[in-house]
Amino acid sequence: MPRLICLSGLNKGEEYNLSPGVNTIGRSEKNVVCVFDKKVSRLHCTIMLDDNGATILDNESTNGSKVNNIFIKGPDPLKVGDHIRLGQTVFLFSDHSVTNKSEKPREQEDAEFDQLLQEATFQVTKTTALRKLRTDKEGKVTGFLSFFTKEDMQKNQQPPQK
C-alpha cells in the first residue's frame, strides 16, 4: 500500500497510508495528511492514486512543492523512493512500512530514519524538538506533546560561559 513516511520536520517518524483516489496534504486538520509546518499551506498539495500509479499536484500553495528537490508545475508522476518537500518537511513516497512500532526498539527505528536521511538526494536536517498529537483512550486528539533530546535540555540548564 502506498504511504508517506516523514523524514524531517515536526511530523518526523510518522507514516501515512494513502488510499486510492484523492489524498490531500496540508496544515488543515481536514487533510488526509496534516503537516505541522508554518511554511505549508492549509491545502498544500494533492496525491492521486489510481490504476495508472500516483501523481502529485501542487494546489497553488504559497511556497510550492518539490519532488526530488525540483518544484512541481502540474500533475507530476510519483514513484517509490521519491522525496517530497513541503516547507521544512520532507516525506518519502514508499510502498512499505519502515517501522513497526510494536516490534522494533527505539534505537533501531532511529537508525532506520538516519539511514533514510543519508540516502536523501538533497540536504535534510534533523529536528530535535518534535511535536506529536496527544490522544486519549478513545483516540480523540487532545493536544500536542513536545519532545527534546537530553543534550538540548542540558545545554539550556547550564550557566552561561564567562
Secondary structure, DSSP 8 states (H G I E B T S, - for coil): --EEEEEESTTTT-EEE--SEEEEEESSTTSSEE---TTS-TT-EEEEEETTEEEEEE-S-SS-EEETTEE--SSEEE-TT-EEEETTEEEEEESS-S--TTTS-HHHHHHHHHHHHHH-SS-----SSEEEEEE-TTS-EEEEEEE--HHHHHHHHS----
